Amino acid sequence: MHAITAQGGTALAIEADATNALQVRKMVESCGRIDILVNNAGIIIETSFLKISEAEWDHVLNSDLKSVFLCSQAALTGMVIRGEGAIVNISSDLAYLGRADFASYCAAKAGVIGLTRSLAREFAPAIRINAVAPGPVDTAMLSTASMSAAWIEKEKDIPCRRFAGPEEIARREDRLRAIGEAKAKIEQRAKERHAEEEAEYKAKVAKREEKTRQNGKPPRGKTPVAPVEGARDKDQINLADEESRIMKVSGGGFEPCYNGQLAVGMDSMLIVNTHTVQDCNDKQQIQPALERLAELPGALGKLEHLVADTGYGSDTNVKACVEQDVIPLIAVSREHHHPDPMARFTEPPPLIDNATEMERMRHALLTMAGRALYAQRKSTVEPVIGIIKSVLGFRQFSLRGLENVKGRLNLVAMAWNLKRMFVLAG
């Protein structure tokens, strides 16, 4: 209690018999709302199975198993009504291993495992119920002062040659809690993702139906597939840095990452905008970039063209550029290797009447002027990123948390701009 209050928390000690249903109910009522229950009450009686009395057997089973039943039942009533909660039951490795002269204790702790598994299936997924089965822990119940010589000799089989500390068990309980919270967040993210995918699916269906109505026949291409609701196998949360996201990295594999965005001026090669996000997909980053670029001082010039690779290509992004009077040149597909040498020196056929914004951009990318402008992308942003990695030595973030990572990327951009302005100054 002192440790809790010393850290600013509130602690309440209630004396009750955990094997008495009436006292347990009153204890739970006194606590009010219970979000997390830890069933940790227990005793040990060391005696031969042939010598243990019925009263001793009942005493151990009541203290170590019935108490879990009574406390869990009382706490679950409120948890079920709220639709959330968590229970952690403390079992023992002896539930699996067994030990001579510990029959009642081993039976009770094995019962805790079985009860936990049953309750977990019955009340999932709203309420998370788990068990921890540690070895000997350095508590008052297992102090060497209260152990027999034979008992002490048995404990020498522990590989670490020592008892576990209570703080080590607490860390495992914290990890169970963190895993449970992570699962809940994954489910919430899945709901949000499904809502976005559902909206995108309906827009595609409506667009396809409109084309069918205009042309009198279905358009070419695959029919949109309705999104599937729920979490996916690849959904993950990084417990070390919850705000990061698992992303595919160059060279193969997946790592916890952030998606850093840079906007670079073609003439100056100065970084004019940075943007760090958690999304793996770049398609949602054009609109935020346009908004941030619009906030730059007018003395820096007017944004005329926005050049980006295929990862940013979408109708929505093209329209966003046009609405802000910016000419988009966003690649819509990868070009084949070894194209016709004369293709780059020829102009495309005239643009059709009533062309959409996307069709206008596709046409612009095929013109000689559009090709020349788009070709500058690889000599603008790519060298900047390469120099930052290879010369400045910045290849990964050493901080955790989205805001910290944003600040670090801003500092890197400032360092690059200072060096670049020195070069431009002659």
C-alpha positions as CSV (number, residue, x, y, z in Angstrom):
1,M,0.0,0.0,0.0
2,H,2.8,2.4,0.9
3,A,4.4,1.8,-2.5
4,I,1.2,2.6,-4.3
5,T,0.4,5.7,-2.4
6,A,4.0,6.9,-2.7
7,Q,3.5,6.9,-6.5
8,G,0.3,8.9,-6.3
9,G,-2.1,6.0,-6.4
10,T,-5.0,5.2,-4.1
11,A,-4.9,1.9,-2.0
12,L,-7.6,0.3,0.1
13,A,-7.0,-2.7,2.3
14,I,-10.0,-4.8,3.2
15,E,-9.7,-7.8,5.6
16,A,-11.9,-10.7,4.4
17,D,-12.0,-14.5,4.2
18,A,-11.6,-15.3,0.5
19,T,-13.2,-18.7,1.1
20,N,-16.4,-17.2,2.5
21,A,-18.9,-16.2,-0.2
22,L,-20.7,-13.6,1.9
23,Q,-17.4,-11.9,2.9
24,V,-16.2,-12.0,-0.7
25,R,-19.4,-10.3,-1.9
26,K,-19.1,-7.5,0.7
27,M,-15.4,-7.0,-0.2
28,V,-16.2,-6.6,-3.9
29,E,-19.1,-4.2,-3.1
30,S,-16.7,-2.1,-1.0
31,C,-14.2,-1.9,-3.9
32,G,-16.8,-0.6,-6.3
33,R,-15.8,-1.0,-10.0
34,I,-13.2,-3.7,-10.6
35,D,-11.4,-3.5,-13.9
36,I,-8.6,-6.0,-13.1
37,L,-8.8,-8.9,-10.5
38,V,-5.6,-10.8,-9.4
39,N,-6.4,-14.0,-7.5
40,N,-3.3,-14.5,-5.4
41,A,-4.5,-15.9,-2.1
42,G,-3.0,-19.3,-1.2
43,I,-1.4,-21.6,1.4
44,I,0.8,-24.7,1.5
45,I,0.6,-27.7,3.8
46,E,3.6,-30.0,3.4
47,T,2.7,-33.5,4.5
48,S,2.6,-37.0,3.1
49,F,-0.5,-37.9,1.1
50,L,-1.2,-40.8,3.5
51,K,-1.1,-38.5,6.5
52,I,-3.0,-35.5,5.3
53,S,-6.3,-35.1,7.1
54,E,-9.6,-34.2,5.4
55,A,-9.7,-30.9,7.2
56,E,-6.2,-30.0,5.9
57,W,-7.1,-31.1,2.4
58,D,-10.3,-28.9,2.5
59,H,-8.3,-26.0,4.0
60,V,-5.8,-26.0,1.1
61,L,-8.4,-26.5,-1.7
62,N,-10.6,-23.8,-0.2
63,S,-7.8,-21.3,0.1
64,D,-6.1,-22.0,-3.2
65,L,-9.0,-22.9,-5.5
66,K,-12.4,-22.0,-4.0
67,S,-11.2,-18.5,-3.3
68,V,-10.5,-18.1,-7.0
69,F,-14.0,-19.3,-7.8
70,L,-15.7,-17.0,-5.3
71,C,-13.7,-13.8,-6.2
72,S,-13.9,-14.4,-9.9
73,Q,-17.6,-15.0,-9.8
74,A,-18.2,-11.8,-7.7
75,A,-16.0,-9.6,-9.9
76,L,-17.3,-11.0,-13.2
77,T,-20.8,-9.9,-12.5
78,G,-19.8,-6.2,-13.0
79,M,-17.4,-7.0,-15.8
80,V,-20.0,-8.7,-17.8
81,I,-22.4,-5.8,-17.5
82,R,-19.7,-3.3,-18.6
83,G,-18.5,-5.7,-21.3
84,E,-14.8,-5.4,-20.3
85,G,-12.3,-6.5,-17.7
86,A,-9.4,-8.7,-16.9
87,I,-8.6,-11.5,-14.4
88,V,-5.1,-12.9,-13.6
89,N,-5.0,-16.1,-11.6
90,I,-1.8,-17.1,-9.8
91,S,-1.2,-20.8,-10.2
92,S,2.2,-22.6,-9.9
93,D,4.6,-24.7,-11.9
94,L,3.7,-27.5,-9.5
95,A,0.3,-27.7,-11.2
96,Y,2.2,-29.3,-14.1
97,L,5.2,-30.9,-12.3
98,G,3.7,-32.2,-9.1
99,R,5.8,-32.8,-6.0
100,A,5.9,-35.4,-3.2
101,D,4.2,-34.2,0.0
102,F,2.4,-31.4,-1.8
103,A,-0.6,-33.3,-3.2
104,S,-3.3,-30.8,-1.9
105,Y,-1.4,-27.8,-3.2
106,C,-0.6,-29.3,-6.6
107,A,-4.3,-30.4,-7.0
108,A,-5.5,-26.9,-6.1
109,K,-3.2,-25.1,-8.5
110,A,-4.0,-27.6,-11.3
111,G,-7.6,-26.7,-10.6
112,V,-6.8,-23.0,-11.0
113,I,-5.4,-23.8,-14.5
114,G,-8.5,-25.7,-15.5
115,L,-10.8,-23.0,-14.1
116,T,-8.9,-20.3,-15.9
117,R,-9.1,-22.1,-19.3
118,S,-12.8,-22.7,-18.8
119,L,-13.6,-19.1,-17.9
120,A,-11.4,-17.7,-20.6
121,R,-13.5,-19.6,-23.2
122,E,-16.8,-18.6,-21.6
123,F,-16.2,-14.9,-21.3
124,A,-13.9,-14.1,-24.3
125,P,-13.3,-11.8,-26.1
126,A,-14.8,-9.0,-23.9
127,I,-13.1,-10.2,-20.7
128,R,-9.5,-11.5,-20.7
129,I,-8.8,-14.3,-18.2
130,N,-5.3,-15.7,-17.9
131,A,-3.1,-17.6,-15.4
132,V,0.5,-17.2,-14.4
133,A,2.3,-20.4,-13.2
134,P,5.6,-19.3,-11.6
135,G,8.1,-21.4,-9.7
136,P,9.0,-20.6,-6.0
137,V,8.7,-16.9,-5.3
138,D,10.5,-15.1,-2.4
139,T,7.4,-14.3,-0.2
140,A,6.6,-14.7,3.4
141,M,4.9,-18.1,2.7
142,L,8.1,-19.5,1.2
143,S,10.7,-18.0,3.5
144,T,13.5,-20.4,4.4
145,A,12.6,-19.8,8.1
146,S,9.3,-21.6,7.6
147,M,10.7,-24.4,5.4
148,S,11.7,-27.9,6.5
149,A,15.2,-29.1,5.7
150,A,13.8,-31.6,3.2
151,W,11.9,-28.8,1.5
152,I,14.9,-26.5,1.3
153,E,16.9,-29.4,-0.3
154,K,14.2,-29.9,-3.0
155,E,14.4,-26.2,-4.0
156,K,18.0,-26.7,-4.9
157,D,16.7,-28.2,-8.2
158,I,15.9,-24.7,-9.5
159,P,18.1,-24.0,-12.5
160,C,18.7,-20.3,-11.4
161,R,19.7,-21.5,-7.8
162,R,17.4,-18.9,-6.3
163,F,13.7,-18.0,-5.8
164,A,12.0,-15.6,-8.1
165,G,11.3,-12.1,-6.8
166,P,7.7,-10.7,-6.6
167,E,8.7,-8.0,-9.1
168,E,9.5,-10.6,-11.7
169,I,6.0,-12.1,-11.4
170,A,4.6,-8.6,-11.6
171,R,6.4,-8.0,-14.9
172,R,4.8,-11.1,-16.3
173,E,1.4,-9.9,-15.2
174,D,2.1,-6.5,-16.7
175,R,3.0,-8.3,-20.0
176,L,-0.3,-10.3,-20.0
177,R,-2.2,-7.0,-19.4
178,A,-0.3,-5.3,-22.2
179,I,-1.0,-8.2,-24.6
180,G,-4.7,-8.0,-23.7
181,E,-4.8,-4.3,-24.3
182,A,-2.9,-4.8,-27.6
183,K,-5.5,-7.3,-28.7
184,A,-8.3,-4.8,-27.9
185,K,-6.6,-2.0,-29.9
186,I,-6.0,-4.3,-32.8
187,E,-9.7,-5.1,-32.9
188,Q,-10.5,-1.4,-32.8
189,R,-8.1,-0.6,-35.6
190,A,-9.7,-3.4,-37.6
191,K,-13.1,-1.8,-37.2
192,E,-11.8,1.6,-38.3
193,R,-10.0,0.0,-41.3
194,H,-13.2,-1.9,-42.3
195,A,-15.2,1.4,-42.2
196,E,-12.6,3.0,-44.6
197,E,-12.5,0.0,-46.9
198,E,-16.3,-0.2,-46.9
199,A,-16.5,3.4,-48.0
200,E,-13.9,2.9,-50.7
201,Y,-15.7,-0.3,-51.9
202,K,-19.0,1.5,-52.2
203,A,-17.4,4.3,-54.1
204,K,-15.9,1.9,-56.6
205,V,-19.2,0.1,-57.0
206,A,-21.0,3.4,-57.6
207,K,-18.4,4.4,-60.2
208,R,-18.6,1.1,-62.0
209,E,-22.4,1.3,-62.0
210,E,-22.3,4.8,-63.5
211,K,-20.0,3.6,-66.3
212,T,-22.3,0.7,-67.0
213,R,-25.2,3.1,-67.2
214,Q,-23.4,5.4,-69.6
215,N,-21.9,2.7,-71.9
216,G,-24.7,0.2,-71.7
217,K,-22.3,-2.6,-70.6
218,P,-20.1,-3.3,-67.6
219,P,-16.6,-1.8,-67.8
220,R,-13.5,-3.9,-68.1
221,G,-11.6,-5.0,-65.1
222,K,-12.3,-6.9,-61.9
223,T,-15.5,-6.4,-60.0
224,P,-14.8,-4.8,-56.6
225,V,-14.8,-7.3,-53.7
226,A,-16.5,-6.4,-50.5
227,P,-14.0,-6.0,-47.6
228,V,-14.0,-8.6,-44.8
229,E,-14.6,-7.4,-41.3
230,G,-12.4,-8.3,-38.3
231,A,-8.7,-8.5,-37.4
232,R,-6.2,-10.1,-39.8
233,D,-3.3,-12.4,-39.1
234,K,-0.8,-9.7,-40.1
235,D,-2.3,-7.1,-37.7
236,Q,0.3,-6.3,-35.0
237,I,1.2,-3.9,-32.2
238,N,4.8,-3.3,-31.1
239,L,4.8,-3.4,-27.3
240,A,8.1,-1.5,-27.1
241,D,6.7,1.4,-29.2
242,E,3.0,1.2,-29.6
243,E,2.8,4.1,-32.0
244,S,5.1,2.5,-34.5
245,R,3.8,0.2,-37.2
246,I,5.2,-3.1,-38.7
247,M,6.3,-2.3,-42.2
248,K,8.1,-4.1,-45.0
249,V,11.7,-2.9,-45.3
250,S,14.1,-2.9,-48.2
251,G,16.2,-6.0,-48.2
252,G,13.3,-8.2,-47.0
253,G,11.6,-8.7,-43.7
254,F,9.4,-6.5,-41.5
255,E,10.4,-4.0,-38.8
256,P,8.7,-1.5,-36.5
257,C,8.8,1.7,-38.5
258,Y,7.4,5.2,-39.1
259,N,6.7,6.6,-42.6
260,G,8.7,9.7,-43.1
261,Q,7.7,12.0,-46.0
262,L,9.9,14.7,-47.6
263,A,9.0,17.3,-50.1
264,V,12.0,18.7,-52.0
265,G,12.2,21.8,-54.3
266,M,13.5,20.8,-57.7
267,D,15.6,23.9,-58.3
268,S,17.1,24.4,-54.9
269,M,17.0,20.7,-53.6
270,L,16.0,22.2,-50.2
271,I,13.5,20.2,-48.1
272,V,10.4,22.3,-48.0
273,N,8.2,20.0,-46.0
274,T,8.5,17.0,-43.7
275,H,5.6,14.8,-42.6
276,T,5.9,11.6,-40.4
277,V,2.9,9.2,-40.3
278,Q,2.1,5.7,-39.2
279,D,0.5,4.6,-42.4
280,C,2.3,2.1,-44.6
281,N,0.5,3.4,-47.7
282,D,1.6,6.7,-49.2
283,K,-1.7,7.4,-51.0
284,Q,-3.1,9.3,-48.0
285,Q,-0.2,11.7,-47.8
286,I,-0.7,14.0,-50.7
287,Q,-3.5,16.0,-49.1
288,P,-1.6,16.7,-45.9
289,A,1.5,17.6,-47.9
290,L,-0.5,20.1,-50.0
291,E,-2.0,21.7,-46.9
292,R,1.4,22.1,-45.3
293,L,3.0,23.5,-48.5
294,A,0.1,26.0,-48.8
295,E,1.2,27.4,-45.4
296,L,4.7,28.3,-46.6
297,P,5.5,32.0,-46.9
298,G,4.6,33.4,-50.4
299,A,8.2,34.8,-50.7
300,L,9.3,31.2,-51.3
301,G,7.4,31.0,-54.5
302,K,4.2,29.3,-55.7
303,L,3.8,25.6,-56.0
304,E,3.2,24.8,-59.6
305,H,3.9,21.1,-60.1
306,L,3.7,18.1,-57.7
307,V,5.8,15.2,-58.9
308,A,5.5,11.8,-57.1
309,D,6.0,8.1,-57.8
310,T,3.3,5.4,-58.3
311,G,2.9,4.9,-54.5
312,Y,0.9,8.2,-54.4
313,G,-1.2,7.6,-57.5
314,S,-5.0,7.8,-57.1
315,D,-8.0,9.8,-58.4
316,T,-8.4,11.5,-55.1
317,N,-4.8,12.8,-55.0
318,V,-5.0,14.1,-58.6
319,K,-8.3,16.0,-57.8
320,A,-6.7,17.4,-54.6
321,C,-3.9,18.9,-56.6
322,V,-6.2,20.3,-59.3
323,E,-8.4,21.9,-56.6
324,Q,-5.4,23.8,-55.3
325,D,-4.3,24.9,-58.7
326,V,-1.3,22.5,-58.7
327,I,-0.4,20.4,-61.8
328,P,0.0,16.8,-60.7
329,L,2.6,14.5,-62.3
330,I,2.1,11.3,-60.4
331,A,3.1,8.0,-62.1
332,V,0.2,5.7,-62.5
333,S,2.3,2.6,-63.4
334,R,5.9,1.4,-63.7
335,E,7.4,1.7,-67.2
336,H,8.8,-1.3,-68.9
337,H,12.5,-1.6,-69.3
338,H,14.1,-0.9,-72.7
339,P,11.3,1.2,-74.2
340,D,11.3,2.3,-77.8
341,P,14.1,4.9,-78.1
342,M,11.9,7.1,-80.3
343,A,9.0,7.1,-77.8
344,R,10.5,9.8,-75.7
345,F,10.8,12.1,-78.7
346,T,7.2,11.8,-79.8
347,E,4.1,13.5,-78.6
348,P,1.0,11.5,-77.6
349,P,-2.3,11.7,-79.6
350,P,-4.5,14.8,-78.8
351,L,-6.4,14.6,-75.5
352,I,-10.0,13.5,-75.9
353,D,-12.9,15.9,-75.1
354,N,-14.4,15.9,-71.6
355,A,-11.3,14.1,-70.3
356,T,-11.2,13.4,-66.5
357,E,-8.5,14.9,-64.3
358,M,-6.8,11.5,-64.2
359,E,-6.9,11.2,-68.0
360,R,-5.4,14.7,-68.3
361,M,-2.6,13.8,-66.0
362,R,-1.9,10.6,-67.9
363,H,-1.7,12.6,-71.1
364,A,0.6,15.1,-69.6
365,L,3.0,12.4,-68.5
366,L,3.2,11.1,-72.1
367,T,4.2,14.5,-73.5
368,M,7.9,15.4,-73.9
369,A,7.6,18.3,-71.4
370,G,5.9,16.0,-68.9
371,R,8.5,13.3,-69.3
372,A,11.3,15.7,-68.9
373,L,9.7,17.2,-65.7
374,Y,8.9,13.8,-64.2
375,A,12.5,12.6,-64.9
376,Q,13.8,15.3,-62.5
377,R,12.2,13.4,-59.6
378,K,15.0,10.9,-59.5
379,S,17.6,13.7,-59.5
380,T,15.8,15.6,-56.8
381,V,14.4,13.7,-53.9
382,E,16.3,10.5,-54.4
383,P,19.8,12.1,-54.0
384,V,18.6,14.0,-50.9
385,I,17.5,10.9,-49.2
386,G,20.6,9.0,-50.3
387,I,22.9,11.7,-48.9
388,I,21.0,11.9,-45.6
389,K,21.5,8.2,-45.2
390,S,25.0,7.7,-46.5
391,V,26.7,11.1,-45.7
392,L,24.8,12.4,-42.7
393,G,24.6,8.8,-41.4
394,F,20.9,9.0,-40.5
395,R,19.3,5.6,-41.2
396,Q,17.0,4.9,-38.3
397,F,15.1,6.7,-35.5
398,S,16.6,6.2,-32.0
399,L,13.5,7.6,-30.3
400,R,10.1,6.2,-29.6
401,G,6.8,7.8,-30.1
402,L,5.3,9.6,-33.1
403,E,5.9,13.1,-31.8
404,N,9.5,12.4,-31.0
405,V,10.1,10.9,-34.4
406,K,8.5,13.9,-36.1
407,G,10.9,16.2,-34.2
408,R,13.9,14.0,-35.1
409,L,13.0,14.1,-38.8
410,N,12.6,17.9,-38.7
411,L,16.1,18.2,-37.2
412,V,17.5,16.0,-39.9
413,A,15.8,18.2,-42.5
414,M,17.2,21.3,-40.9
415,A,20.7,19.9,-40.9
416,W,20.4,19.1,-44.6
417,N,19.0,22.5,-45.5
418,L,21.9,24.3,-43.6
419,K,24.4,22.3,-45.6
420,R,22.6,22.8,-48.9
421,M,22.2,26.6,-48.3
422,F,25.9,26.9,-47.7
423,V,26.5,25.3,-51.1
424,L,23.9,27.5,-52.8
425,A,25.5,30.6,-51.3
426,G,28.7,29.8,-53.1
